C-alpha cells in the first residue's frame, strides 16, 4: 500500500528526512510520532505527492511516485484523504460545499453527490449543519468538517497531520473514533501526532521519527 525505500528529503539544505524505509499494508492504522520538526509532515507530504524525495523510492498503491507524470498526480490524490491540523476550510463556502468539493472534481452526478455528502456529514455528527459557515463552528466541529471532506470519497488512504492538536481530550477521542471507523471500513490510516496519551489509549503500530530518521517502528496492539 505505502512503501518507502531509503527516502531522504531536504529543504534549503536542512535534512527533513534521512534514509527512511518502511512498509504499511492495506488496512493498517499507524501512528506517526515524534517531536515538532522530526519530519512527520514531510513524510505525509511525500505520500500525498505534495513534494518529491531527493533520494530513494516511494510506492503508493504499487505505483512508483517518481515515475508519476504531473498529469497523473490529481488521480493519485483522489485515492487519498488528508486531514489538516489547521482545517484549511474555505471560509466563504458552507459546510456542505466544503465537503462536496472533494466529489465535484470526480464528476459525480449532482443527485448522488448530495446524498453522499449528507450521509458523510451525518456520520461525523454534523448532519444538522450543512448550511453553516466554517467560522461559526467550534474547533471540534471544524475538524469534523475537515474529516468529512477527507473521507467523503471513500479514499484508500487517510493521512492526518496532528488532527487533534487544537482539541481537548474528549474531542480528540471523538475524532479518533471516527478515524477508527474509517479504518474498520478498509481505509489505511496514517495519523501524525505527538500526543503520547493517544498512543496509550489507542494501541496501534507506532512509527517514531527523530531528527528525520526512523528511530522506532513497533506494534502496540494488544
N, C-alpha and C positions, 0 to 999 in steps of 0.2 A: 504493500500500500504506500508507505513512505520509507525511502531508503537514502541515507547519507553515507558517502564513501570518501573519507579523508577530506572533508569540506573545510575550507578556510575563507574568511571574508574580512577585509579591512576597509576602513573609511578614513581617507586622508592620512594614510599611514598608521592609523590606530587599529590594532587587531581586535575585531569584534568576535570572531570565531577562529579557532585554530585546530586543524586536523580532527574534526568531529565526525564520528561514524556511529550509526545506529540503524535499526530497522524497526518500524512499527507495523504490526499486522492489521489487516482489516478487522474492524470491530473492537479494537483496543481502546481503553481510556487511559491516557497518560498525563501525569502531572509533569510539567517542565518548571523546575525551580532554580533558584539562585539569587544572589543579591542583585540590586539595581546595577546595571551595566555589565552583567555577567554574559549577556549575549542572547537572552531569551527572545526578545523582539526581533532581533536579526534572524534567528533561526526560523521563526514563524514567517517572516517576510520572504525568506528564501523558498519555503514550501509554497507560498502563495504566488511566487514568481514576481514579487514586487522588486526584488533585487536578484542579481546573479552572483554565484560564488566566484572568487578569484582562482581557487583551486578546488579540485575534487569533482565528484559526480553526485547529482541528486535525481532520484527517480520517484515519481508520484504516479500511482496507478500504472506502473510498468512503463512509464514514458520518461525518457531522459530529458530533463528540463533544459539542458544545454543545447539540445538539438531542436528545441521548440521554436518555431517561427513566431515573430511578433503577432502575426495574424491569428495564431492559434492560442495565444495567451488568454483572451477572453473566454474561450471554450473551456480551458483548464479551470479558470476561476469560477465558472458556473457549477463546478463539481465541489467547490469549497465554500463553506460559510465562515465568515470572520466576525468575531465579537470583539469590539474595541473597548478599552478602558474608558475612553473619553466619549463614547457613544457615537459621535460623528453622524448625528441625525440632521436632516435638512429642516431648519427651523421654520421655514415658510410652507412646509408640507404637513398634512395631517398624519396622525399615527398610521392610518390605513395606507396613505400614499407612500410613506416611507417604506413600509413593508412590501407594498406592491411593486416597487421599483425593481426588486430582485427578480420578479417574474416577467415584467414587461419586456425586458431585454431578450427573453426566450421566445417571444411571440405567442405566448399562451392566450387563447381566446378569452375575451373580457369576462364572460359569464363564469368560466372555470376559475379564472384568476380571483374573482370576487369571493367565490366560495372558499377557495384555498386560503386566502388572506384571513377571512373571517374565522375559519377553523383554527388557524395558527394563533391568532390573537386570543381566541378563547382558551387555547392550550396554555398560554403564558399568563392567563388571568386578566387580559385586557379586552375581552370581548365587548365590554360596555363602553369603551373609549376609542372607537375607530376615528371619530371626528375631532378628537382632542389635538391640540398643537403641542409639540415636544416641550416647549418652555413652560407649559402649565403643569407638567408632570413632575413627580418626585424623582430623585436619583434612581431609586429602585425601579420605578415604572419606566424611566428612560432606558435603563439597562434591559428591561424585559422587551421593549420595542426593538432594541438592537439585536437581542437574541432571536426574536420572531423574524426579523429581516434575514438573519443568518440561516435559519432552519426552514423557512417557508418553501424553499425549492428542494427540500429533502436532499441536502448535499451528502456526498460520500464521506467528506471530511469536514469537521468543525474545528476551527482554530479559535482560541480565546486568549487574548492578551490582557492579563490582570483584570478579568471581568468583575471581580468583587472588590477591587482596590478602593473604591469610593463608598462601599456599602457596609452597614453594620453586620453583626454576626448572624442575626435572623434572616436578613435579606440575602446575605451571602449563601446561606443554606438553601434558600428557595431557588436561587439562580442555579446552584449546583444540582438540585433535584431535577430541574428542567433539562440540564445538560445530561444528567444520568438517564433521563427518559429518552432523549435523542439517541444516546449510545445503545440503549436497550432495543431501539428500532434498527440498529445496524450501523449507525454513523460512527466513524472513527473520530475520537475526540482527543485533541492535544490542548491542554489548558496550562498557560503560563501563570505562575503565582509565586509570591514569596511568603505567603501566609502558611506558617507551619501548622496552625490549628486545622486548616482544611486537610492537610496531609494526614493528620492523626484521625480525623473523623471519616475521611473517605479513603480507605485503604486501597490504593491502586498502584500501578507501576509509577515510579518516580525517576526522572532523569534530572540530575543536578549539574548545572553549569557553574564553572568557577573560572573567572578571567578568560572566558571564551573557550575553555576546554571542558570536555565531558569528564566531570570528577566522579560521578556515580550514576549507575543505572541498575535499579533493583526493583523488585516487586514487593509491595506491602500487603497484597491481598491475603485475606485470612484463609 
